[in-house]
Amino acid sequence: MRTDTMTPRRKVRALPMALALSMALALAPVGTAQAATTVFRHAHLIPIDAPETADGLLAVVDGRIAYAGPAGGYAMPPDATVVDATGRWIMPGLVDTHSHVGGFAAADESGPIQPGVRVLDDVNVLDAGYRRVVAGGLTTLNVMPGSSFLSSGQTVYLKMRKVGRGEVLDAEDLAYTIDDGRGSRRVLGGLKMANGTNPQRKPPFPGTRGKSAQLVRSTFIKAQEYRAKVAAADGDAAKLPPRDLDLETLVEVLEGKRVVHHHTHRADDIVTVLRLQQEFGFRLVLQHVSEGWKVADQIAAAGVPCSVIVIDAPGGKLEARDLRFETGAILAEAGVKVAFHTDDWITDSRLFLRSAALGVRGGMQREDALRALTLAGAEMLDLQDRIGSLTAGKDADFIVLDGDPLSVYTRVRETWVEGRRVFDLEDPEDRLHADGGQGAGANQTPYLCCAEHGGES
């Protein structure tokens, strides 16, 4: 049995055991015959779906969680690598239900509703912004197109596997996928929609809220008609309508295969979205809901979850002026499932933990606020069977903190994805992205003497 510690390390040092383990795991992908076991002992565990444990143990085997709970409940294998996590807090990797890191261009100015466009085709997996993401403890993102359209395209759910270091070159290598039943994998994501002031522009865009709703209704009706024609053709190619990628996407929405993530702020806009959802029966997550506290009972009655943004500084758009710290608490009290999101850059991913703290400041219960960073978001993305809690069998996505996650003084020390460490605050390169400074936002280190020598020429 080998033992490692999480004590501070000097800048110049021999290869630490935990880093050696990470490298070994990187060379042995999940599913190999010889499973690697890592055990974190004496940590304060926050499982999310179970009570916190002050002196807990987390066991990771072959990229998955094998055990999380009191130390006495796990029989440790003799060949396990043991990490002394005394003084550390461990919780699930954070889930961001609304991010724009890595690229968010999808629809263009040719029309207000373009659901067939995929943000996946715009994602740059080499973007240094992903280093900020893991520095903040985020392990899963719902990367969205922008909100200047009634529908700007399809979102994509990404897992932060070795991001930003040139080891992943294709966005599909980060994407969550599912068997499509035809021998291939389908990339998972939702559909971004929006209302309010953002999509209101000159024709062909709507100029009023009423026109916005009318355009959405008309397009969903076309999708219903398209679905009926496809069904009537019964596989006969001669009878099939011309293929339409926009309508195909909306048919997925109508059939519940794709969740609508709907940007909306004002109370009247929120109610309009609920009205459309009732008319067409699509699955829905309300995003932002700055005035959700005004219509909490209506949201709860509709059974629709909310992804809330908490901004700790003034500014932004006029329709968000009634944003309140109490929104999460009021929604949760009404029975609404609540998650938080960054809308990065609106909130920097490195400060995502602060959202839960501000939620508690506004009256949320601690358990609800921490769940809003993790399991609630996973449920909104249909990923709750894989992530969101320290539960045996789930992916070993977790973060190591040096204090209570609700404290402003707490920092993310390490971020692990599928049992592999993807961020370590003691690594100088990782610390640069966590703290900022010269070169922190660069996708590539420039070939300049000044960059290499702190500005000296």
PAMAR-388107 format. One record per residue (C-alpha): residue in one letter; x, y, z; residue number from 0. Coordinates in steps of 0.1 Angstrom, whole numbers, plus 2048, in hexadecimal, padded with zeros to 3 digits. Each point is the difference from the previous one (the first is absolute). Last residue first. Layout:
<pts>
   resn     X     Y     Z   resi
      a     X     Y     Z    NUM
...
</pts>
This chain:
<pts>
   resn     X     Y     Z   resi
      s   893   9A3   718    456
      e   7F0   7FC   822    455
      g   7DA   7FE   800    454
      g   7FD   7E2   817    453
      h   81C   7EC   7F0    452
      e   7ED   7E8   7EA    451
      a   7E6   818   7F4    450
      c   81A   81A   7F9    449
      c   816   7E8   7ED    448
      l   7E4   7F9   7E8    447
      y   7F5   7E0   7F0    446
      p   7DC   803   80D    445
      t   7F1   7E6   817    444
      q   7E0   7F4   7EF    443
      n   7DB   804   809    442
      a   809   81E   815    441
      g   7E9   80B   81C    440
      a   818   7FB   81C    439
      g   81E   80D   7EC    438
      q   809   81C   819    437
      g   7EA   7FD   81F    436
      g   7E2   7EE   80C    435
      d   7FB   7ED   820    434
      a   7F1   7DF   7F5    433
      h   80F   800   7DD    432
      l   823   808   80E    431
      r   7FA   7E6   81C    430
      d   7FB   7E5   7E6    429
      e   821   808   7EF    428
      p   812   802   821    427
      d   7F2   7DE   80C    426
      e   7F8   803   825    425
      l   7DC   80A   7F7    424
      d   7FB   7DE   7EF    423
      f   7E7   7FD   7E4    422
      v   7F7   7E2   7E9    421
      r   805   7E4   819    420
      r   7F4   7E0   7F2    419
      g   7E5   7EA   811    418
      e   7E5   807   7E5    417
      v   807   826   805    416
      w   813   80D   81E    415
      t   805   824   80B    414
      e   819   80A   81A    413
      r   807   81C   818    412
      v   7DF   813   7FB    411
      r   803   81E   818    410
      t   7ED   80A   81F    409
      y   803   823   80D    408
      v   7DD   80B   7F5    407
      s   7F2   7E4   815    406
      l   7E2   7ED   7F2    405
      p   815   7E2   7F4    404
      d   80D   7FB   823    403
      g   826   7FD   800    402
      d   81F   7F5   7EC    401
      l   7EC   7F1   7E4    400
      v   804   7E0   7EC    399
      i   7E9   7FC   7E2    398
      f   7ED   7E2   7F2    397
      d   7F8   7ED   7E0    396
      a   805   7DB   806    395
      d   7E4   7F6   7E9    394
      k   7E3   7F0   813    393
      g   800   7DC   80C    392
      a   800   808   825    391
      t   7F2   822   806    390
      l   813   820   806    389
      s   7E6   816   7F0    388
      g   7F9   813   7E0    387
      i   80C   7E8   7E5    386
      r   7F8   7E1   7EC    385
      d   7DC   7F6   808    384
      q   7F7   825   805    383
      l   809   808   7DC    382
      d   7DE   80A   7F3    381
      l   80C   824   7FB    380
      m   7E8   80E   81A    379
      e   808   7E3   817    378
      a   825   808   7FE    377
      g   7F8   824   809    376
      a   7ED   7F5   81F    375
      l   81C   7E8   809    374
      t   81D   81A   801    373
      l   7FF   825   806    372
      a   7DB   801   80A    371
      r   806   7E3   817    370
      l   818   816   814    369
      a   7E6   81B   802    368
      d   7E4   7E8   80A    367
      e   815   7F0   81C    366
      r   80A   822   80E    365
      q   7DC   80B   801    364
      m   7F9   81E   7EB    363
      g   7F9   822   810    362
      g   810   81A   7EB    361
      r   822   7FC   811    360
      v   7FC   7DB   7F9    359
      g   7FC   808   7DB    358
      l   81E   817   802    357
      a   815   7E3   80E    356
      a   7F3   7E9   7E4    355
      s   80A   819   7E5    354
      r   822   805   810    353
      l   80A   7DD   7F7    352
      f   7FF   80C   7DB    351
      l   81C   819   805    350
      r   81A   7EF   7E9    349
      s   7E5   7FD   7E6    348
      d   7FF   825   7FC    347
      t   7DC   80E   802    346
      i   7F4   812   7E1    345
      w   81D   7F0   7EE    344
      d   7F3   7E4   806    343
      d   7DA   7FD   801    342
      t   80A   7F4   823    341
      h   7E4   7E8   80A    340
      f   7EC   7F7   81F    339
      a   7E7   7E4   804    338
      v   7DD   801   80F    337
      k   7E4   7E6   801    336
      v   7E0   813   808    335
      g   7EC   7F7   81F    334
      a   7F4   823   80A    333
      e   81B   801   81B    332
      a   81A   7F8   7E5    331
      l   7F4   81D   7EA    330
      i   800   819   81D    329
      a   823   7F4   80B    328
      g   80F   802   7DD    327
      t   7F1   822   7FA    326
      e   80C   80F   821    325
      f   820   80E   7F1    324
      r   7EA   816   7EB    323
      l   7FE   80A   7DB    322
      d   7E8   81D   7FC    321
      r   816   813   7E8    320
      a   802   7E2   7E8    319
      e   7E9   810   7E5    318
      l   817   81E   800    317
      k   81E   7EC   7F5    316
      g   821   7FC   813    315
      g   80C   815   81D    314
      p   805   7FB   826    313
      a   818   7E7   80F    312
      d   7FB   7DF   812    311
      i   7EF   7EF   7E4    310
      v   7EB   7E1   807    309
      i   7F4   7EC   7E2    308
      v   7E4   7E7   803    307
      s   7F9   7E0   7EE    306
      c   7DB   7F9   806    305
      p   7ED   7E0   800    304
      v   7DC   7FD   7F1    303
      g   7E4   7EE   813    302
      a   7E6   818   7F1    301
      a   7F1   806   823    300
      a   823   809   80C    299
      i   806   819   7E5    298
      q   7DE   810   807    297
      d   807   801   826    296
      a   822   810   7FA    295
      v   7F2   81C   7EB    294
      k   810   81F   811    293
      w   81F   7ED   80B    292
      g   806   7F6   7DC    291
      e   808   825   7F9    290
      s   824   7FA   7F6    289
      v   7F6   7DE   7F1    288
      h   823   7F8   7F3    287
      q   7F8   7E0   7EC    286
      l   7DE   7EE   802    285
      v   805   7DB   7F9    284
      l   7E5   7F0   7EA    283
      r   7F4   7E0   7F2    282
      f   7E7   805   7E4    281
      g   7DB   7FD   803    280
      f   7F5   816   7E3    279
      e   7E6   816   80F    278
      q   80C   7FC   824    277
      q   823   809   7F7    276
      l   7F3   81F   7ED    275
      r   7ED   80C   81F    274
      l   81E   7FA   816    273
      v   816   814   7E8    272
      t   7E6   81D   801    271
      v   800   7FE   826    270
      i   826   805   801    269
      d   7FD   81E   7E8    268
      d   7E6   810   817    267
      a   817   7FB   81E    266
      r   81E   810   7EF    265
      h   820   7EC   7FA    264
      t   7FF   7E4   7E6    263
      h   819   7EA   7EF    262
      h   7F1   7DE   7F9    261
      h   812   7DF   801    260
      v   7E9   7EA   7EC    259
      v   807   7DB   807    258
      r   806   7E8   7E3    257
      k   7F2   7DD   7FD    256
      g   7DE   80A   80D    255
      e   7ED   7F7   7E0    254
      l   7F7   825   7FA    253
      v   825   80A   805    252
      e   80C   7E5   7E8    251
      v   7E6   80C   7E7    250
      l   80E   823   805    249
      t   822   7F3   7F5    248
      e   7F2   7EF   7E1    247
      l   7EE   821   7F8    246
      d   821   813   7FF    245
      l   812   7E4   7ED    244
      d   7E6   7FF   7E5    243
      r   800   7E1   7E9    242
      p   7E8   803   7E3    241
      p   7DF   7EE   80A    240
      l   800   7DA   7FF    239
      k   7E9   7EF   7E7    238
      a   819   7F4   7E7    237
      a   817   7F4   81D    236
      d   7E5   7E8   80D    235
      g   809   7FC   825    234
      d   7DD   803   80D    233
      a   7F9   81F   7EA    232
      a   7E3   809   818    231
      a   818   803   81D    230
      v   817   817   7ED    229
      k   7E2   815   7F6    228
      a   7F3   802   824    227
      r   822   80B   80C    226
      y   802   81C   7E6    225
      e   7DD   80B   80B    224
      q   80A   802   824    223
      a   820   812   7F6    222
      k   7EC   819   7EC    221
      i   7EA   806   81F    220
      f   820   805   815    219
      t   80B   81B   7E7    218
      s   7DF   812   801    217
      r   800   800   826    216
      v   823   80E   802    215
      l   7F8   81C   7E7    214
      q   7E1   809   813    213
      a   813   802   821    212
      s   819   818   7F2    211
      k   7E4   814   7F0    210
      g   7F0   805   822    209
      r   821   80A   810    208
      t   805   81B   7E5    207
      g   817   809   7E4    206
      p   806   7DC   7F3    205
      f   81D   7F8   7EA    204
      p   7FC   7FF   7DA    203
      p   7FD   81D   806    202
      k   812   819   816    201
      r   809   7F6   823    200
      q   7F1   7EF   81F    199
      p   813   7E0   807    198
      n   811   80E   820    197
      t   7E3   813   80E    196
      g   7EB   7E4   80F    195
      n   802   7DD   7F1    194
      a   819   7E5   7FD    193
      m   806   7DC   7F3    192
      k   81E   7E9   803    191
      l   7F9   7DC   7F8    190
      g   80F   7E4   814    189
      g   81F   7EA   7FE    188
      l   80C   7DD   7FE    187
      v   815   7F4   7E2    186
      r   7F1   7E0   7F1    185
      r   815   7E1   7FE    184
      s   7FF   7E6   7E5    183
      g   7F2   7DD   7FB    182
      r   7DC   809   7F7    181
      g   7F1   802   823    180
      d   80D   824   804    179
      d   818   7F6   81C    178
      i   806   81E   816    177
      t   81B   81A   800    176
      y   80F   81A   818    175
      a   818   816   7ED    174
      l   825   805   808    173
      d   80D   7EA   7E4    172
      e   7E5   80E   7EA    171
      a   811   822   803    170
      d   81E   7F2   7ED    169
      l   824   809   809    168
      v   805   7F3   823    167
      e   823   7FD   80D    166
      g   809   824   7F5    165
      r   801   80D   823    164
      g   7DE   812   803    163
      v   7EB   7E3   80C    162
      k   80C   7E0   80F    161
      r   7DC   7F2   803    160
      m   7E8   81C   809    159
      k   7DF   7EF   7F8    158
      l   7EB   812   7E6    157
      y   7DA   803   7FB    156
      v   7F8   811   7DF    155
      t   7E7   81A   7F7    154
      q   7EC   800   7E0    153
      g   7F7   820   7ED    152
      s   7F9   825   803    151
      s   7DB   7FD   806    150
      l   7EC   820   806    149
      f   821   811   7F7    148
      s   818   817   812    147
      s   805   7E7   81C    146
      g   822   7F2   7F8    145
      p   808   7DB   7FA    144
      m   804   7EB   81F    143
      v   81A   7EA   810    142
      n   7F0   7EA   81B    141
      l   81F   7FA   814    140
      t   80D   7E3   816    139
      t   81F   7FF   816    138
      l   7FF   822   810    137
      g   819   804   81D    136
      g   808   824   7FA    135
      a   823   7F8   7F4    134
      v   7EE   7E7   7E9    133
      v   7EE   81C   7EF    132
      r   81D   818   7FF    131
      r   814   7E6   7ED    130
      y   7E2   7FD   7E9    129
      g   804   824   7F7    128
      a   822   7F8   7F0    127
      d   7EC   7F6   7E1    126
      l   80F   7E0   7F1    125
      v   7DD   7EF   7FF    124
      n   7F4   81B   7E8    123
      v   7DA   7FB   7FE    122
      d   7F0   80E   7E0    121
      d   7F4   7DF   7F1    120
      l   7F3   7F5   821    119
      v   7EA   81F   801    118
      r   7EA   7ED   7E7    117
      v   7E8   812   7E8    116
      g   7E0   7EE   7FA    115
      p   7EC   815   819    114
      q   802   820   7EA    113
      i   7E4   817   809    112
      p   805   826   7FD    111
      g   80D   800   7DC    110
      s   81E   808   7E9    109
      e   813   813   81B    108
      d   814   7E1   80C    107
      a   7F9   7E2   816    106
      a   81D   7EE   811    105
      a   81B   814   810    104
      f   807   7F6   824    103
      g   824   7F8   803    102
      g   818   7F0   819    101
      v   7EF   80C   81F    100
      h   7DB   80A   7FB     99
      s   7F1   7F0   81F     98
      h   7DE   7F7   80D     97
      t   7F8   7E1   815     96
      d   822   801   812     95
      v   805   7E0   813     94
      l   81A   800   81C     93
      g   815   7E1   807     92
      p   7F3   7ED   81E     91
      m   80D   809   823     90
      i   820   7FC   814     89
      w   80B   816   81D     88
      r   825   7FF   80B     87
      g   80E   804   822     86
      t   80D   7DC   800     85
      a   800   7F3   7DD     84
      d   81A   7E5   805     83
      v   801   7EF   7DE     82
      v   802   7DA   7FE     81
      t   80B   7EE   7E0     80
      a   7EF   7DE   803     79
      d   814   7E0   7FC     78
      p   7F4   7F0   821     77
      p   7DB   806   7F7     76
      m   7ED   815   81A     75
      a   7E1   7F1   80F     74
      y   7E8   81D   802     73
      g   7E5   809   81B     72
      g   818   809   81C     71
      a   80C   81F   7EE     70
      p   7DE   811   800     69
      g   7F1   807   7DE     68
      a   808   7FF   7DB     67
      y   806   7DF   7EE     66
      a   809   7F2   7DE     65
      i   7FE   821   7ED     64
      r   80B   7FA   7DC     63
      g   81F   805   7EC     62
      d   80E   7DD   804     61
      v   7FA   800   825     60
      v   7FC   81F   815     59
      a   7FC   7FE   826     58
      l   7F5   81E   815     57
      l   803   7FE   825     56
      g   7F1   816   81B     55
      d   808   812   820     54
      a   7E7   81D   801     53
      t   7E5   7EE   7EC     52
      e   7E5   814   7F0     51
      p   7DE   7F0   7FD     50
      a   7F6   7ED   7E0     49
      d   7F6   80A   7DD     48
      i   818   81E   7FF     47
      p   81F   7EA   808     46
      i   811   81C   814     45
      l   81E   7EE   80F     44
      h   818   810   81A     43
      a   81F   7EC   7F8     42
      h   812   7E8   817     41
      r   80A   7E8   7E4     40
      f   800   803   7DA     39
      v   804   7DD   7F0     38
      t   80C   7FA   7DD     37
      t   7FB   7DE   7EF     36
      a   80D   7F8   7DD     35
      a   7EE   7E4   7EE     34
      q   814   7E7   7EB     33
      a   7EA   7F5   7E3     32
      t   7FD   821   7EF     31
      g   7DD   810   7FF     30
      v   809   824   808     29
      p   820   80A   7EF     28
      a   823   7F6   80C     27
      l   819   81A   7F4     26
      a   7EC   81C   811     25
      l   7FE   7EA   81F     24
      a   825   7FD   802     23
      m   804   826   7FB     22
      s   7E7   806   81C     21
      l   812   7E8   817     20
      a   821   811   7FA     19
      l   7F0   821   808     18
      a   7F2   7F1   821     17
      m   823   7F1   808     16
      p   812   821   7FC     15
      l   81A   804   7E4     14
      a   81E   80F   811     13
      r   7FE   824   809     12
      v   807   824   7F4     11
      k   7E2   815   80A     10
      r   800   7F1   823      9
      r   7E2   7EB   80B      8
      p   7E4   807   818      7
      t   7F3   7E1   813      6
      m   7E6   7EB   7EE      5
      t   80F   7DF   80A      4
      d   808   7DF   7EF      3
      t   800   7DD   80E      2
      r   807   7DF   7EE      1
      m   7F1   7DF   80B      0
</pts>
